[in-house]
Amino acid sequence: MDWDKLRVFYAVAEAGSLTRAGDILHLSQSAVSRQITALEESLDTILFHRHARGLILTEQGELLLDTTSIISKEIDAASARIRDSEDEVFGELKVTTTTAFGTLWLAPRLSRLYEIYPNLKIDLMLEERVLDLPMRQADVAIRMKEPSQADLVRRRLMSVTMRLFASNEYLEKNGIPQSLNELTNHRIISQNVDTPQTGAGLELIRKLFASEHESHLTVNNYFGVLQSVIHNLGIGVLPDYVEEDFPYIKRVLPDTRSSEVPVYLAYPEELRHSKRVTAFRDFVVEEVVAFRKSQKK
């Protein structure tokens, strides 16, 4: 089967329009149409339903798209490996992790990575949804649990616990609680129990809310919780790694913590020799080592 025709088919299926696909491929609409017609004739089937609002895949078209999508991702991966220079790290690297870890720990440290590899282009995707690495939805993932997908290279980076924090100004004004019972006199800030989060964080929040509190604030991500703590709204449930980068907040009830949450870095086996992936992995490992040393001080 002619890959050029499949490449055009894939672009049309993704764009939903001959014109938009032509713009992407730098081909005229008529040239794109001829390629699709020729592909349909070679397969003796109709791949698209055509109507005024665009193109919709037929059942046969859906089947071909599934296979073509896999082939396209494999070609992209091969091209990326080929472009990796022996002496230089460059090109795009898609990294996925949670909103909290990405905004509060990873992003603030990336300037040091760009100092070493200024030509690296990182697409940082922050969301709680687990992206499919073997299907190349991302190149590298940092996850708050051990990945279960097959054919992944994985490495445990560290462990995180959820703890209680408040700003120095808030504690000076409202006092420092000495027990869980005294927390009922303070506003608790946390993620909502219905928000996707680690089981350890959820367990701690439920423990805190076992008693009645006069006031509380829930936010759907830890960045919002941190901002609320910094602005003196109350005592927040946050990952312990915020303590190093935000020294003007203080740990409250130091013995109150969640169970440990393992943090893993993972990437597809096929990218084991990618210089971009290797550079990013080594950078993160070095940052974790430095972070651990700072915690012990």
C-alpha positions in Angstrom: 0.0 0.0 0.0 1.3 3.4 -1.0 2.4 5.3 2.1 2.0 8.7 0.4 -1.7 8.0 0.0 -2.0 6.8 3.6 -0.2 9.9 4.8 -2.8 12.0 2.9 -5.6 9.9 4.2 -4.4 10.3 7.8 -4.2 14.1 7.4 -7.7 14.3 5.9 -9.1 12.0 8.7 -7.5 14.2 11.4 -8.5 17.5 9.8 -12.0 16.4 8.6 -11.6 18.5 5.5 -9.8 18.2 2.2 -8.9 21.9 2.3 -7.5 21.9 5.8 -5.5 18.7 5.1 -4.1 20.3 1.9 -3.0 23.3 4.0 -1.2 21.0 6.4 0.5 19.0 3.6 1.1 22.0 1.4 -1.0 20.4 -1.4 -3.9 21.7 -3.4 -7.4 20.5 -2.5 -7.6 18.7 -5.9 -4.3 16.9 -5.3 -5.6 15.7 -1.9 -8.9 14.6 -3.4 -7.1 12.6 -6.2 -5.0 10.8 -3.6 -8.1 9.8 -1.5 -9.9 8.7 -4.6 -7.0 6.6 -5.7 -6.7 5.0 -2.3 -10.4 4.2 -2.2 -10.1 2.6 -5.6 -7.1 0.5 -4.6 -9.0 -0.7 -1.6 -12.3 -1.0 -3.4 -14.1 0.7 -0.6 -15.4 4.1 0.5 -13.4 5.7 3.3 -15.4 9.0 3.8 -19.0 10.1 3.8 -19.0 13.5 2.1 -21.4 16.2 3.1 -21.6 20.0 3.2 -20.0 20.3 6.7 -17.0 18.2 5.9 -16.0 14.5 5.9 -16.9 11.7 8.2 -15.1 8.4 8.2 -17.0 5.2 7.2 -16.6 2.1 9.3 -13.9 1.0 6.8 -12.2 4.4 7.2 -12.2 4.0 11.0 -10.4 0.7 10.7 -7.8 2.2 8.3 -7.3 5.2 10.6 -6.5 3.0 13.6 -3.7 1.3 11.7 -2.5 4.4 10.0 -2.3 6.2 13.4 -0.1 3.5 14.8 2.2 3.6 11.7 2.4 7.4 11.9 3.4 7.4 15.5 6.1 4.7 14.8 7.5 6.8 12.0 7.5 9.9 14.2 9.4 7.9 16.9 11.9 6.6 14.3 12.4 10.1 12.9 13.0 11.5 16.4 15.6 8.9 17.1 17.4 9.5 13.8 17.4 13.3 14.4 19.1 12.8 17.8 22.6 14.0 17.2 25.6 12.2 18.8 26.7 15.4 20.4 23.6 17.5 20.7 20.2 17.2 22.3 17.4 19.0 20.4 13.8 18.7 19.2 10.5 18.2 20.9 9.9 16.2 24.0 6.4 15.6 25.3 6.3 15.3 29.1 3.2 14.5 31.1 2.7 14.7 34.8 0.1 15.8 37.3 -0.8 19.5 37.6 0.6 19.7 41.2 4.0 18.1 40.5 4.3 19.9 37.2 3.6 23.4 38.5 5.0 23.2 42.0 8.1 21.0 41.5 9.1 20.3 37.9 8.5 23.6 36.0 10.4 25.8 38.5 13.5 23.6 37.9 13.4 23.5 34.1 15.5 26.6 33.7 18.5 24.5 34.6 17.7 21.9 32.0 17.4 24.7 29.3 20.8 26.1 30.3 22.3 22.7 29.4 20.2 22.0 26.3 18.9 25.4 24.9 17.6 23.7 21.7 15.3 21.3 23.6 11.6 21.9 23.0 9.5 20.6 25.9 5.7 20.2 25.6 4.7 19.9 29.3 1.2 18.4 29.6 -0.2 18.7 33.1 -3.3 16.7 33.9 -4.5 13.9 36.1 -5.5 11.7 33.2 -3.0 8.9 32.5 -1.8 9.3 29.0 -0.9 6.2 26.9 2.9 6.2 26.5 3.1 3.1 24.1 0.7 5.0 21.8 3.0 8.0 22.0 0.5 10.4 23.6 3.6 11.5 25.5 7.3 10.6 25.5 7.9 10.7 29.2 5.6 10.5 32.2 6.1 11.3 35.9 3.4 9.6 37.8 2.3 9.3 41.4 2.1 5.5 41.2 3.9 2.7 39.4 2.9 2.6 35.8 0.9 -0.5 34.8 1.3 -0.3 31.1 3.6 -2.9 29.4 6.7 -2.1 27.5 7.7 0.8 29.6 11.1 1.7 31.1 10.3 2.9 34.7 12.3 4.3 37.5 11.2 5.2 41.0 12.3 8.8 41.8 11.2 9.4 45.3 8.2 9.3 47.7 5.9 12.1 48.6 3.6 12.6 51.6 0.8 15.0 52.1 1.2 17.4 55.1 -0.3 20.4 56.7 1.0 23.9 56.0 0.2 27.5 56.8 1.8 30.9 56.2 3.8 32.4 59.0 1.5 35.4 59.0 -1.6 33.2 59.4 -0.1 31.4 62.3 1.0 34.6 64.1 -2.5 35.9 63.8 -4.5 32.7 64.6 -2.1 30.6 66.7 -0.4 27.2 66.0 -2.6 24.2 66.6 -1.1 21.6 68.8 -3.5 18.7 68.0 -5.9 17.5 65.4 -8.8 18.6 67.7 -7.5 22.2 67.6 -7.8 22.2 63.8 -11.5 22.6 64.2 -10.8 26.2 65.1 -9.1 26.8 61.8 -10.1 27.0 58.1 -8.9 23.8 56.3 -7.9 24.2 52.7 -7.7 21.0 50.6 -8.7 19.3 47.4 -12.3 18.2 47.3 -12.8 14.5 48.1 -14.4 14.1 44.6 -11.3 15.6 42.9 -9.0 13.0 41.2 -6.0 12.7 43.5 -3.8 10.1 45.2 -5.4 7.7 47.6 -3.0 8.9 50.3 -4.1 12.5 50.0 -7.8 11.5 50.0 -7.2 9.4 53.2 -5.7 12.4 55.0 -8.4 14.8 54.0 -11.1 12.4 55.2 -9.3 12.1 58.5 -9.2 15.9 58.9 -12.9 16.3 58.0 -14.0 13.6 60.5 -14.5 16.4 63.0 -16.7 19.5 62.3 -14.8 22.6 61.2 -16.2 26.1 61.3 -14.9 26.8 57.8 -13.1 25.1 54.9 -12.1 25.8 51.3 -11.7 23.2 48.6 -9.8 23.7 45.4 -9.5 21.2 42.5 -5.7 21.3 42.4 -2.8 21.7 44.8 -1.6 24.9 43.1 -4.8 26.6 44.1 -4.4 25.2 47.7 -0.9 26.6 47.8 -2.0 30.0 46.6 -4.7 30.1 49.3 -2.2 29.1 52.0 0.3 31.8 50.9 -2.5 34.4 51.1 -3.3 33.5 54.7 -6.7 31.8 54.2 -6.0 28.9 56.4 -4.1 25.6 56.9 -3.7 23.6 53.7 -3.1 20.0 52.8 -0.1 20.0 50.4 2.6 17.7 49.1 5.8 17.9 51.3 8.0 19.0 48.4 6.5 22.5 48.5 8.4 23.2 51.7 11.8 23.7 50.0 10.7 26.2 47.4 8.2 28.2 49.6 10.1 28.9 52.9 7.5 31.4 54.1 5.0 28.7 54.8 5.4 26.5 57.8 4.6 22.8 58.5 1.8 22.4 61.0 1.4 19.3 63.2 4.6 17.8 61.9 3.6 14.3 62.9 0.4 14.4 60.8 1.0 13.1 57.4 -0.4 10.8 54.7 1.0 7.5 53.8 3.8 7.6 51.2 3.0 8.3 47.5 5.6 6.8 45.1 6.8 8.9 42.2 7.8 7.1 39.0 9.4 8.3 35.8 8.5 6.2 32.8 8.9 6.1 29.0 8.4 3.6 26.2 11.0 0.9 25.6 11.4 2.1 22.0 12.7 5.5 23.4 15.4 3.9 25.6 18.2 5.2 23.4 16.6 8.6 22.7 19.1 11.3 23.7 16.3 13.7 24.6 14.7 11.2 26.9 18.0 10.3 28.4 18.9 14.0 29.0 15.5 14.7 30.6 15.7 11.5 32.8 19.2 12.3 34.0 18.3 15.9 34.8 15.2 14.9 36.8 17.2 12.2 38.7 19.9 14.8 39.5 17.2 17.3 40.8 15.7 14.6 42.9 19.0 13.8 44.5 19.6 17.4 45.3 16.1 17.7 46.6 16.6 14.7 48.9 19.8 16.2 50.3 18.1 19.5 51.0 15.4 17.6 52.9 17.9 16.0 55.2 19.5 19.4 56.2 
